[in-house]
Amino acid sequence: MRSDQERRHRDVAVVLLAVNSGFTDAVGFIALGGSFTSVMTGNMVLIGLSAATGNGTLAASCGIALVAFVAGCVVGARVAGMHVSDDPVWPPAVSRALLIQLGLAVVFAAGWWACGGHPDGDWRRVWLAVNAVALGTQSSAVQRFGVPGLSTTYLTGTLTQLMIRLTSSRSVRSIGLSGALLAGLVGGAALAGALLRSAPDLIPAVQILLLLIAVTRPARRDALTATAPGPGTALDGTLAELPD
C-alpha cells in the first residue's frame, strides 16, 4: 500500500515538473528570443531553418539554449546518478538535483524582476541559458526513477506511447500518467502565455512554486511513511486518509 501511495505522489510531482517545462518553454519562446528551453529537437530544427534563411540572431539563441541544456543534463546526471535496482520510489539524489534547479530558478527570478519582467538585448540570452540549464538538470534527474518512457521535457515519445496504448485497447488507468504529463505541458505553456500578457512579474514565482511543491511533496510523504505504525497496530491502514 505504501509503495502505491509513494508512486502516486511521485507521479503528481513529475506532472508538476511537466507543467514547469511547458511554462518555461513558453517563456523562452515568447520572451527570451524565440527559442525553447527544453524542446531541443525544435531548437535544432530552428537552427537548420536559420542557416537556410540567414537568421543569425535566432541561430545564436537556439545554439545557446542547446549548449546550456546539455550542460544541465550533465549536472543532473552527475548529481542524480543512474537508476539502481534497490532504489526507493523517490531517490534522495533526485531531490538534490531538483534543488539545484530550484536555485537556478531563484537566480532567474532575481534577474527577471531586476529588469521589470521585460529583459532585452543580451540579457535575454543569459536568462534563456539559465532556464535551459535548469530544465536539462530536471530532464536528467527524472531518469533516475528508471521508469521506461517517463520524461518531463521531451514528450513526443510520451505522445507516441499514449497512442499505441489507446489503439491496443489498454485501460484508462494505464494511460493516465501519460495523459496527465501531456496535459500538464500544454497547461503550463498556456499559463505562461496568459501571465506574460497580464502579469509578467508572476512568471518566476510560478516556476519557484511548482518546483517547491514537486520537491517537498514526495519528501513529506516519505516522512509520513517512515513514522507510520507497522501492520497490526491500531493506526494501520489509515495512512491513505492523511491529508496532503
C-alpha positions as CSV (number, residue, x, y, z in Angstrom):
1,M,0.0,0.0,0.0
2,R,2.8,2.4,0.9
3,S,4.6,1.8,-2.4
4,D,1.4,2.6,-4.3
5,Q,1.0,5.8,-2.4
6,E,4.6,6.7,-2.9
7,R,4.2,6.2,-6.6
8,R,1.1,8.3,-6.7
9,H,3.0,11.1,-5.0
10,R,5.9,10.7,-7.4
11,D,3.6,10.8,-10.3
12,V,2.0,14.1,-9.1
13,A,5.4,15.6,-8.7
14,V,6.5,14.6,-12.2
15,V,3.3,16.1,-13.6
16,L,4.1,19.4,-11.8
17,L,7.6,19.2,-13.4
18,A,6.0,18.8,-16.8
19,V,3.8,21.9,-16.1
20,N,7.1,23.7,-15.3
21,S,8.6,22.5,-18.6
22,G,5.7,23.8,-20.7
23,F,5.6,27.0,-18.7
24,T,9.4,27.7,-19.0
25,D,9.4,26.7,-22.7
26,A,6.7,29.2,-23.4
27,V,8.6,31.9,-21.6
28,G,11.7,31.2,-23.6
29,F,9.9,31.2,-26.9
30,I,7.8,34.3,-26.3
31,A,10.1,36.5,-24.1
32,L,13.7,35.2,-24.4
33,G,14.4,35.2,-28.1
34,G,12.2,32.7,-29.8
35,S,14.0,29.6,-28.5
36,F,12.9,26.7,-26.4
37,T,14.4,25.8,-23.0
38,S,13.7,22.0,-23.1
39,V,12.5,21.1,-26.6
40,M,15.9,20.6,-28.1
41,T,14.5,18.9,-31.2
42,G,12.6,22.1,-32.0
43,N,15.7,24.2,-31.4
44,M,17.8,22.0,-33.8
45,V,15.1,22.4,-36.5
46,L,15.2,26.2,-35.9
47,I,19.0,26.2,-36.2
48,G,18.6,24.5,-39.6
49,L,16.0,27.0,-40.7
50,S,18.2,29.8,-39.5
51,A,21.1,28.5,-41.6
52,A,18.8,28.5,-44.7
53,T,17.3,32.0,-44.1
54,G,20.4,33.7,-42.7
55,N,18.8,34.5,-39.4
56,G,21.9,34.6,-37.2
57,T,20.1,36.0,-34.2
58,L,17.7,33.1,-33.9
59,A,20.5,30.6,-34.6
60,A,22.5,32.1,-31.8
61,S,19.6,31.9,-29.3
62,C,18.9,28.3,-30.2
63,G,22.5,27.3,-30.1
64,I,22.9,28.9,-26.6
65,A,19.8,27.0,-25.4
66,L,21.1,23.8,-26.8
67,V,24.5,24.1,-25.2
68,A,23.0,25.2,-21.9
69,F,20.5,22.3,-21.8
70,V,23.3,19.8,-22.5
71,A,25.3,21.3,-19.6
72,G,22.2,20.9,-17.4
73,C,21.9,17.3,-18.4
74,V,25.5,16.7,-17.3
75,V,24.8,18.3,-14.0
76,G,21.6,16.4,-13.4
77,A,23.2,13.1,-14.4
78,R,26.2,13.7,-12.0
79,V,24.0,14.7,-9.1
80,A,21.0,12.3,-9.5
81,G,23.0,9.4,-10.8
82,M,21.7,6.3,-12.6
83,H,18.8,4.1,-11.5
84,V,19.8,1.0,-9.5
85,S,17.7,-2.0,-8.7
86,D,17.2,-1.2,-4.9
87,D,16.2,2.5,-5.4
88,P,13.3,3.8,-3.4
89,V,10.4,5.2,-5.4
90,W,11.8,8.7,-4.9
91,P,15.6,8.5,-4.6
92,P,17.0,11.4,-2.4
93,A,19.5,12.2,-5.2
94,V,16.6,13.3,-7.4
95,S,15.7,15.9,-4.7
96,R,19.2,17.1,-4.6
97,A,19.3,17.7,-8.4
98,L,15.9,19.4,-8.3
99,L,17.2,21.7,-5.5
100,I,19.9,22.8,-7.9
101,Q,17.2,23.5,-10.5
102,L,15.3,25.5,-7.8
103,G,18.4,27.5,-7.1
104,L,18.7,28.4,-10.8
105,A,15.0,29.4,-10.7
106,V,15.8,31.8,-7.9
107,V,18.7,33.3,-9.9
108,F,16.3,33.7,-12.9
109,A,13.8,35.4,-10.6
110,A,16.3,37.9,-9.4
111,G,17.3,38.8,-13.0
112,W,13.7,38.8,-14.3
113,W,12.5,41.1,-11.5
114,A,15.5,43.4,-11.9
115,C,14.6,44.2,-15.5
116,G,10.9,44.6,-14.6
117,G,9.8,41.4,-16.3
118,H,10.9,42.6,-19.8
119,P,14.5,41.5,-20.4
120,D,16.1,42.7,-23.6
121,G,19.4,42.5,-25.5
122,D,22.0,40.1,-24.3
123,W,20.1,39.6,-21.0
124,R,17.5,37.5,-22.9
125,R,20.2,35.0,-23.8
126,V,21.6,35.0,-20.3
127,W,18.2,34.1,-18.8
128,L,17.4,31.7,-21.6
129,A,20.6,29.9,-20.8
130,V,19.8,29.8,-17.1
131,N,16.4,28.2,-17.7
132,A,17.8,25.8,-20.2
133,V,20.4,24.6,-17.7
134,A,17.6,24.2,-15.2
135,L,15.5,22.1,-17.5
136,G,18.4,20.0,-18.6
137,T,19.1,19.2,-14.9
138,Q,15.4,18.3,-14.4
139,S,15.4,16.1,-17.5
140,S,18.4,14.0,-16.3
141,A,17.2,13.9,-12.7
142,V,13.8,12.3,-13.8
143,Q,15.7,9.5,-15.5
144,R,16.9,8.3,-12.1
145,F,13.4,6.9,-11.4
146,G,14.2,4.2,-14.0
147,V,10.6,4.2,-15.3
148,P,10.7,3.4,-19.1
149,G,9.3,6.3,-21.2
150,L,9.0,8.7,-18.2
151,S,10.0,12.2,-19.1
152,T,9.0,15.7,-18.1
153,T,10.7,17.6,-21.0
154,Y,10.8,15.6,-24.3
155,L,7.2,14.3,-24.6
156,T,7.0,13.2,-28.2
157,G,7.7,9.7,-27.1
158,T,5.1,10.0,-24.4
159,L,2.5,11.0,-27.0
160,T,3.6,8.1,-29.2
161,Q,3.2,5.6,-26.3
162,L,-0.2,7.1,-25.4
163,M,-1.5,6.5,-29.0
164,I,-0.1,3.0,-29.0
165,R,-1.8,2.1,-25.7
166,L,-5.1,3.6,-26.9
167,T,-5.0,1.6,-30.1
168,S,-4.2,-1.5,-28.1
169,S,-7.3,-1.1,-26.0
170,R,-5.4,-0.5,-22.8
171,S,-7.3,0.6,-19.7
172,V,-7.7,4.3,-18.9
173,R,-5.6,3.7,-15.8
174,S,-2.6,2.6,-17.9
175,I,-2.6,5.8,-19.9
176,G,-3.4,8.2,-17.0
177,L,0.1,9.4,-16.3
178,S,1.0,9.9,-20.0
179,G,-2.1,11.9,-20.5
180,A,-1.5,14.0,-17.4
181,L,2.1,14.8,-18.5
182,L,0.9,16.0,-21.9
183,A,-1.9,18.0,-20.4
184,G,0.5,19.5,-17.8
185,L,2.9,20.5,-20.6
186,V,0.1,22.3,-22.6
187,G,-1.4,23.8,-19.5
188,G,1.9,25.2,-18.3
189,A,2.5,26.8,-21.7
190,A,-1.0,28.3,-21.7
191,L,-0.5,29.7,-18.2
192,A,2.8,31.3,-19.2
193,G,1.3,32.9,-22.2
194,A,-1.5,34.4,-20.1
195,L,0.8,35.7,-17.4
196,L,3.3,37.2,-20.0
197,R,0.4,39.3,-21.3
198,S,-1.2,40.3,-18.0
199,A,1.1,39.8,-15.1
200,P,4.8,39.1,-16.2
201,D,6.1,39.7,-12.7
202,L,4.5,36.5,-11.6
203,I,6.5,34.3,-14.0
204,P,9.4,33.4,-11.7
205,A,7.1,33.0,-8.7
206,V,5.1,30.3,-10.6
207,Q,8.3,28.4,-11.5
208,I,9.6,28.5,-7.9
209,L,6.2,27.4,-6.6
210,L,6.0,24.4,-9.0
211,L,9.5,23.3,-8.1
212,L,8.9,23.7,-4.3
213,I,5.8,21.5,-4.4
214,A,7.5,18.9,-6.7
215,V,10.5,18.6,-4.3
216,T,8.7,18.7,-1.0
217,R,5.6,16.6,-1.8
218,P,7.4,13.2,-2.1
219,A,9.7,14.1,0.8
220,R,6.8,14.9,3.1
221,R,5.1,11.6,2.1
222,D,8.4,9.7,2.9
223,A,8.4,11.3,6.4
224,L,4.8,10.2,7.0
225,T,5.5,6.6,5.9
226,A,8.7,6.4,7.9
227,T,6.8,7.3,11.1
228,A,3.7,5.3,10.4
229,P,3.0,2.3,12.7
230,G,3.5,-1.2,11.3
231,P,0.9,-3.8,10.5
232,G,-1.3,-4.9,13.4
233,T,-1.4,-1.5,15.2
234,A,-4.5,0.5,15.8
235,L,-3.5,3.1,13.2
236,D,-2.6,0.6,10.5
237,G,-4.2,1.4,7.1
238,T,-5.0,5.0,8.0
239,L,-2.1,6.5,6.1
240,A,-4.1,6.8,2.9
241,E,-6.6,9.0,4.8
242,L,-4.0,11.5,6.0
243,P,-4.4,15.0,4.4
244,D,-1.8,16.1,1.9
